[in-house]
Amino acid sequence: MLDTDFDIFWKAYPKRQARKDALRAWRRLRPTAATQQAILEALAWQVPGGTDLTYAPLPATYLRGERWTDEPLTVADPVDTRLPAWAQAAVRARRA
């Protein structure tokens, strides 16, 4: 059962390298059904289609680092960088 659940993770993870190391990390993790679901849900937003995977972690690193618990990055609204720092801060504060 544990290996079958790993196969589901393996198919969902976009960078399929070092399978043996990833399987070892999966077995050490012993994820519950809730953890498995959290991993798959996180992968859905962490790896959008067409993403460059050059700097994506290997699957074992992802599992050992519990990267599914990472929070999504927020992109700040651009502020005119020609403004002085105090004016940029005021614009950001007004938008908040």
NORQUIDA-V173336 format. One record per pair of residues at least 24 apart in sequence whose ideal C-beta (glycine too) atoms are under 10 Angstrom apart, sorted by sequence separation. I is the first residue (numbers start at 1). GAP is how many residues later the second one is. D is the distance in whole Angstrom. If there is no record, write none. Layout:
# NORQUIDA-V173336
i->I gap->GAP d->D
i->I gap->GAP d->D
This chain:
# NORQUIDA-V173336
i->2 gap->24 d->7
i->3 gap->24 d->8
i->39 gap->24 d->8
i->42 gap->24 d->10
i->43 gap->24 d->9
i->46 gap->24 d->7
i->2 gap->25 d->6
i->5 gap->25 d->10
i->6 gap->25 d->9
i->42 gap->25 d->7
i->43 gap->25 d->7
i->45 gap->25 d->10
i->5 gap->26 d->7
i->13 gap->26 d->9
i->42 gap->26 d->4
i->46 gap->26 d->8
i->2 gap->27 d->10
i->9 gap->27 d->7
i->12 gap->27 d->8
i->13 gap->27 d->10
i->39 gap->27 d->9
i->41 gap->27 d->8
i->42 gap->27 d->8
i->45 gap->27 d->6
i->46 gap->27 d->10
i->2 gap->28 d->7
i->5 gap->28 d->9
i->8 gap->28 d->7
i->12 gap->28 d->6
i->38 gap->28 d->10
i->39 gap->28 d->9
i->40 gap->28 d->8
i->42 gap->28 d->7
i->2 gap->29 d->9
i->14 gap->29 d->8
i->39 gap->29 d->5
i->5 gap->30 d->10
i->6 gap->30 d->9
i->9 gap->30 d->6
i->13 gap->30 d->7
i->38 gap->30 d->5
i->39 gap->30 d->10
i->42 gap->30 d->9
i->5 gap->31 d->6
i->8 gap->31 d->9
i->9 gap->31 d->7
i->12 gap->31 d->5
i->35 gap->31 d->9
i->37 gap->31 d->10
i->38 gap->31 d->8
i->8 gap->32 d->7
i->12 gap->32 d->8
i->14 gap->32 d->9
i->15 gap->32 d->9
i->28 gap->32 d->10
i->31 gap->32 d->8
i->36 gap->32 d->10
i->13 gap->33 d->10
i->14 gap->33 d->5
i->25 gap->33 d->9
i->26 gap->33 d->8
i->35 gap->33 d->8
i->5 gap->34 d->10
i->9 gap->34 d->8
i->13 gap->34 d->8
i->14 gap->34 d->10
i->25 gap->34 d->7
i->26 gap->34 d->8
i->29 gap->34 d->6
i->35 gap->34 d->10
i->12 gap->35 d->9
i->14 gap->35 d->9
i->25 gap->35 d->4
i->28 gap->35 d->8
i->29 gap->35 d->8
i->15 gap->36 d->10
i->17 gap->36 d->10
i->22 gap->36 d->7
i->23 gap->36 d->9
i->24 gap->36 d->7
i->25 gap->36 d->8
i->27 gap->36 d->10
i->28 gap->36 d->8
i->14 gap->37 d->7
i->16 gap->37 d->10
i->21 gap->37 d->7
i->22 gap->37 d->4
i->23 gap->37 d->8
i->25 gap->37 d->8
i->26 gap->37 d->6
i->29 gap->37 d->8
i->31 gap->37 d->10
i->15 gap->38 d->5
i->21 gap->38 d->8
i->22 gap->38 d->4
i->25 gap->38 d->4
i->26 gap->38 d->10
i->14 gap->39 d->6
i->15 gap->39 d->9
i->17 gap->39 d->10
i->19 gap->39 d->10
i->21 gap->39 d->4
i->22 gap->39 d->9
i->24 gap->39 d->9
i->25 gap->39 d->5
i->15 gap->40 d->10
i->18 gap->40 d->5
i->19 gap->40 d->8
i->20 gap->40 d->9
i->21 gap->40 d->9
i->22 gap->40 d->8
i->23 gap->40 d->10
i->24 gap->40 d->10
i->25 gap->40 d->10
i->15 gap->41 d->5
i->17 gap->41 d->6
i->18 gap->41 d->7
i->19 gap->41 d->9
i->22 gap->41 d->7
i->14 gap->42 d->7
i->15 gap->42 d->8
i->16 gap->42 d->9
i->17 gap->42 d->7
i->18 gap->42 d->6
i->21 gap->42 d->9
i->22 gap->42 d->10
i->13 gap->43 d->9
i->15 gap->43 d->6
i->16 gap->43 d->7
i->17 gap->43 d->9
i->18 gap->43 d->9
i->21 gap->43 d->9
i->13 gap->44 d->10
i->15 gap->44 d->7
i->13 gap->45 d->9
i->14 gap->45 d->9
i->13 gap->46 d->5
i->15 gap->46 d->10
i->12 gap->47 d->10
i->15 gap->47 d->9
i->10 gap->49 d->7
i->13 gap->49 d->7
i->9 gap->50 d->8
i->13 gap->50 d->9
i->6 gap->53 d->10
i->9 gap->53 d->9
i->9 gap->54 d->8
i->6 gap->57 d->10
